[in-house]
Amino acid sequence: MIYVMLWVFCGFVCWAIASSKHDSGCVGFLIGFLLGPLGVLLVLASGGKVKQCPHCKERIHKDAVKCPKCQTNLTGTAGVVK
């Protein structure tokens, strides 16, 4: 019983981490629930879907080519937020 509770807890921890990285919380929950503590480590190590604009430091989608806030051209920059 304690192991089931641990795996469910890991699922919720992964859901919270994935949601904070703008990834799918449902997928994060499944990874945590199926892999337990190893899933937490995997979700922590994932890159996420956001990067930081080098000019205004706004968090934007990692595939963006122009910052929606300051309109800076982002082609060739790699400021990924972890």
C-alpha positions as CSV (number, residue, x, y, z in Angstrom):
1,M,0.0,0.0,0.0
2,I,2.8,2.4,0.8
3,Y,4.4,1.8,-2.6
4,V,1.2,2.7,-4.4
5,M,0.9,6.0,-2.3
6,L,4.6,6.8,-3.2
7,W,4.0,6.2,-6.9
8,V,0.8,8.4,-6.8
9,F,2.8,11.1,-5.0
10,C,5.6,10.9,-7.6
11,G,2.9,11.3,-10.3
12,F,1.6,14.5,-8.7
13,V,5.1,15.9,-8.2
14,C,5.9,15.2,-11.9
15,W,2.6,16.9,-12.9
16,A,3.6,20.0,-11.0
17,I,7.1,20.1,-12.5
18,A,5.8,19.6,-16.0
19,S,3.1,22.2,-15.6
20,S,5.7,24.7,-14.4
21,K,7.8,24.0,-17.5
22,H,4.7,24.6,-19.7
23,D,4.7,20.9,-20.7
24,S,1.7,18.6,-20.5
25,G,0.8,17.9,-16.8
26,C,-1.0,14.7,-17.8
27,V,2.1,13.3,-19.4
28,G,4.1,14.3,-16.4
29,F,1.7,12.6,-14.1
30,L,1.9,9.4,-16.2
31,I,5.7,9.4,-16.2
32,G,5.8,9.9,-12.4
33,F,3.1,7.3,-11.7
34,L,4.6,4.6,-14.0
35,L,8.3,5.2,-13.2
36,G,8.1,6.5,-9.6
37,P,11.2,8.4,-8.3
38,L,13.0,7.8,-11.6
39,G,10.1,9.6,-13.4
40,V,10.7,12.6,-11.1
41,L,14.3,12.7,-12.2
42,L,13.4,12.4,-15.8
43,V,10.8,15.2,-15.7
44,L,13.3,17.4,-13.8
45,A,15.9,16.8,-16.5
46,S,13.6,17.6,-19.4
47,G,14.1,20.9,-21.1
48,G,10.6,22.3,-21.2
49,K,9.0,24.5,-23.9
50,V,10.2,27.9,-22.9
51,K,13.3,30.1,-23.4
52,Q,14.2,33.5,-22.3
53,C,14.4,36.5,-24.6
54,P,18.0,37.7,-24.5
55,H,16.8,41.3,-24.7
56,C,13.9,41.8,-22.3
57,K,14.2,38.5,-20.4
58,E,10.6,37.5,-21.0
59,R,9.7,33.8,-21.0
60,I,8.6,32.8,-24.5
61,H,8.0,29.6,-26.5
62,K,11.3,27.9,-27.4
63,D,10.4,27.8,-31.1
64,A,9.6,31.6,-31.3
65,V,11.5,33.6,-33.9
66,K,10.4,37.0,-32.5
67,C,9.7,38.0,-29.0
68,P,6.0,39.0,-28.6
69,K,6.9,41.6,-25.9
70,C,9.9,43.5,-27.3
71,Q,9.7,42.3,-31.0
72,T,13.4,41.3,-30.9
73,N,14.4,38.9,-33.7
74,L,15.4,35.6,-32.0
75,T,16.9,33.6,-34.9
76,G,20.2,32.2,-33.9
77,T,19.8,32.7,-30.1
78,A,19.6,29.9,-27.6
79,G,18.7,31.3,-24.2
80,V,16.8,28.3,-22.9
81,V,15.5,28.6,-19.4
82,K,15.9,25.5,-17.2
